[in-house]
């Protein structure tokens, strides 16, 4: 199961780095993604990184976030800069499934990011 960490309360314009580790998932051969969910809303994909390191970002990221991974540590990161109040959400990691909206593993607890104005 995935274990996310690094979330916190931060002021608008600030930065956070989230981490995701998972026993049983070999990140060096698995595409991974960061997602976020707010109360009453569906989860939305934030960014993905392929097994080979290629990255894709949601339009709302607008160059503010960077997804990366350390295969030796089996950890995926999400560096978030220039945070805005509408980035407030629970952030989770998973592996994208075959079709949009699908994921390959059960969800972890996620990590709460709260951005104050």
N, C-alpha and C positions, 0 to 999 in steps of 0.2 A: 504494500500500500504506500501511496505517496505521502510524504511528510513535508508540508510547506512551512516556511518560517520567514521572519524578517519584517512582517507587517507592523505598523505602528501608527500613532497619531503624529501628523506632520503638518506644518503650515503650507499654505499654497506657495508654490515656487520651490519647495524643498525637494529632497531626493530620498529614495529608499532603494535598497537592493534586496530582493526576495530570493530565497533559495528553495529548491525542491530536491529531495532525495527519495529514492524508492528501492526497497529490497525487491529482488525478483525481476526488475526491469533493467536491461543492459542499455544504457543510454547511447553507447557507441554504435548500436545497430538499430535504434528505435527513434522514430520521429517523436518529438515532444512539443507540447504547447502549454502556454499559460492562458488561463481563462479567468473571467471575473463575473461575479454575480451580486446584484443588489436586491434588497427585499422586494418581492413582487415582480421581479424581472427574470427573464431567462438568462442563463449563462451565455456570455458572449466570448468569442475567441479574441485574445489580445495579440498573441504572437506565436509563431511556430519556428522550430529549428529542426532541420532534417538530420538524419543520422550522419550525413556528410557535412553538416554545418551550414547549409543554406537557410536563410531566414525570410520570413514573411510577416508583415505587420498589418493589423487592422487600420483602416483609414483614420480612425480617431487618435491613433498614436501620434501621428504628425511629427515623427522624428524624435520624440521625447523619450522613448523606451528602447532598451537594447536587450535582446535575448542572447544568452550564450550558455555554454556548457563546459564542464570539465569531466571528460570521460574517465579519467583516473579516479576521480572522487565520486563518480556516478551522480553528479549534481547538475541541475539546470538552474540558471540564474535569470532574473529579470531586473535589470537596472532601470529605475524609473526616475527621470529628472523632470524639472518644471511641472511638478504635480499640480493638478487643479482639483477643486472640490468635487467635480463630477467624476473624478477617478476613484472616489470613495466606493469601496466594494470589498467583498471577500475574494481573494485571489487564490486560484487553485491550479494545479498542473495535472496533465493527463497526456495520453498519446492519442492524436486524432485518428478516428476510424476511417473506414473506407469511403463513407459518404458524409457530406456536410452535416454537422450537428452530432455526429456519432463519435464516441470515444471508446477506447479499447479496454479500459480498466475502471474499477470502482473508484468513486471519488474519495479523496482524503478530506480532512477537516478544513483545509484552507487556512489562509492567514489574513487577518483583517487589516485593511489599509483605510485610514480615515484622514482626509485632507480638510483642514479648517481654512476658512477664508479670512 
